Amino acid sequence: MSTHQITPTDEHLPPLELPPGALDASHPDYENTTGSDPPEIEPIEHRIRLDIIEAGGLLSHDTHAPTPLARQYIQRTLVDTYESEHRFFPSYDRLDDFLDEAPAFLTGELEPHYRELEQIRADRRKWYTELIPKNLDTIQGTADSLLPLHANTFHGVVIVDGNTDPIGYADGHDLDVDDVIREAQLDNHILPSEYGITLPAPLLVGEFASGSTYAFLPWSDAVVCGCPYKQTNKWAVMCKHELAAASCLATAHEGDVDAKYVLPIDVGVDIPQRARRFVSPTVAATHTSRKQR
Ligand SMILES: [Zn+2]
């Protein structure tokens, strides 16, 4: 398996070695094998992250406010993205008439494929119109445990495997012992090595006000939270930790366009930007947040 290597500025840190699935889709070595690899971060996920940042965040104790600006942006993004996918499906207007006209053998051969395509399209519609709004309602409703936002810490660390003694590694590389963590110490549902990231690795760990510690995993041109909610609900576009991260970026880097899409390091070592990139640069360059029509 080919990997892509990023050398940190801090010479005490190991390189960040990424698998093909953690590259930009335009990279010649990019590869995501559906079924065996973790799912790609979908374009809609990047757009939602961006909408929250552009709207100034989406997390507050006030649940009775009118529809927050971020949700208005997201609603428009969901409709636009769903509509933009129409071109991937053939037109089925008058499908029943059309199948009746075909010879019986051909109808029999074609019908299951058309029905399957219709089902895929219906599932996609359900995702954009029901599941994603429900996902966002759920995480907004449970995100109280992550407030106030500044109580969540983004920690730049070196993640080592179970055979490596963190204290010995820290000593050997002139690092603070608090900045070297065994991956088994993380609360991640999926560990960095299970994502194909070579250990030791310089990664960003979120130490959340709720008491959990999750490494952000570099994947398809951004990072994804390793928590159970995000990793087990494949239809979920965001977890409360990513919501907190987006809301944090919305307020932390006003005026600094580059830093707006890259998570900060509050404490710890200076890990590469790639391990902190929260929004795909391609999506950031092409998506504009707009209110509902
Ligand atoms: Zn999470």
Boltz pocket constraint, residues with backbone or C-beta under 6 A from the ligand:
constraints:
  - pocket:
      binder: B
      contacts: [[A, 214], [A, 225], [A, 226], [A, 227], [A, 228], [A, 229], [A, 230], [A, 239], [A, 240], [A, 241], [A, 242]]
      max_distance: 6.0
